[in-house]
Amino acid sequence: MMDVDWIGATLTAARPQALAALLRAFRDLDMAEEALQEACLRALRTWPQNGPPRDAAAWLIMVGRNVAIDTVRRRRREAPLPDEEVLSERDDAESALAEELDESHYRDDILRLLFVCCHPDLPDAQQIALALRIVSGLSVKEIARAFLVGESAMEQRLTRAKRKVASADVPFEAPSPPERAARVATVMAAIYLVFNEGYAASGGDAHLRLPLCEEAIRLARLLLRLFPTEPEIMGLSALLLLQHSRAAARLDADGDIVLLDDQDRGRWDGRLIAEGLALLDKAMRHRQPGPYQLQAAIAALHARAKKPEDTDWAQIELLYGALERLSPSPVVTLNRAVAVWKQRGPAAALALIAPLRETLSGYFYFHGLEGALLDKLGRTGEAKVALDRAIALAHSPAEAAHIRRQIDRLTAPGPGAEVAARTAAADAPAASDTTR
Amino acid sequence: MLYAILCYHQEDVVCSWSKEEDDAVMQKLAVIQERLAREGRLGPVARLMPTTAATTLRKDREPPLVIDGPFAETKEQLLGFYIVDCGSLDEALAIAKELGQANPGGSYELRPVALFNPAGAPATPASAGA
């Protein structure tokens, strides 16, 4: 059976390896991309009739390479190479090529591809766009939609990124171990950014963009296979799986945000949770804690709580404390404040976040949490001011609507205020939050 | 005779399935499994997590060595297995072909089971039934 879905999944899966090998052959991103695109078109044409090749990546590399050479030769008015219909019957040629694609090449090829896209010289937005275009193979249109810019604007952004990468002269040799470690950290950060862009969209109508989350998980798995013993990559993969497991429960039928405490935990994806917990378990065995592992451990404590009241807030506070020591950030402190609130009440939490006011004055979640804490303390007027600020800083209509509902409950007397205080809480950065 | 049907597939491909595609394949496989179960021919069935979740214990040395990742780096990975009770290899192949219709791509390795020990039960010769 060769249905189109199956071919699509096969081409998607083979893409990073095929493109990475073509990049090694041509040392030119555009040429490699064009060659792969042509090879994929031919696959769609010939596989349904001829059956699938034994090794899809090897087939694409061979056809892609021939397409490119053929183009050059045609330009020189020389004889074309045999086409892929003939080539696909030459099993020996394919297996020879497959052998050439040994593991060391595979590793270096894919790494080079990731390093090219996640080049430290590129701004974050360009890194993400380039990784999604080149490694994941999303169309310019899809990426433009995800970033809420026009197609031509995205095209330009990608062109600029490619030009910068070309002039930055990414070495085609394997980097030295220390350099490689630094580059891997950049790749991890880019994957985290792709995920967060899907987890809490930074603009536009949609609050969640699940395909970006799924793509980030795929990239994290890819990176983990290249570095199977690196605990931070296990931690990153675990973190993304655990956060994504809640996707179905995070918005209600009307598209409104549902906070962690109110989510239907039966709608959390048990399969993703199990895989995330397994990876975290593996990572912890190394006893080399890092920011991604700590964030995954926090996510795991939420995932393990069958009911909100089962949540181990004391442990979560400790983990945020450890995260603050490892990579200090006011946002982490803000998150720790939620754990403090849950254990020692709103006054203690408010005291903890007070010194952050200036640093986080432009931060949506700061004002959201402050408003909720003030409300809980009966300081309704101040709470409203804080929540109004949060609305002004909201990233999406869903976020704004969510805060507006809190304000409505503020002004309405009765048990409403209690509910608002319980459910309204700050969070973020997305992947380390405690409330969504 | 009990056969293990060992499922090998490129995990990259399986992980590229959308949730809908994955659910659709699992649904088709469930139909076949339900029938086999009704016929009393189905033993345990397992789907394994990606190899990134695997850990390997090398016990050919003392102390044994714990390694992250699968035992072997292969182009296609062991992603699950079925135990089926069949009168002949042909029957086992027929089941495997049917499963393959529902879940294209990759390979099934059919391996006769020498010893079968469901949890808690004493070990029985494999032919005693799944």
Interface residues (C-beta under 8 A of the other chain):
Chain A: M1 M2 D3 D5 W6 A9 T10 T12 A13 A14 P52 D55 A56 E103 E214 R218 R221 L222 L224 R225 P228 T229 M234 S237 A274 E275 A278 L279 K282 R285
Chain B: Q10 D12 V13 V14 C15 S16 W17 S18 E21 M49 P50 T51 T52 A53 T55 V66 I67 D68 G69 E73 K75 Q101 P104 G105
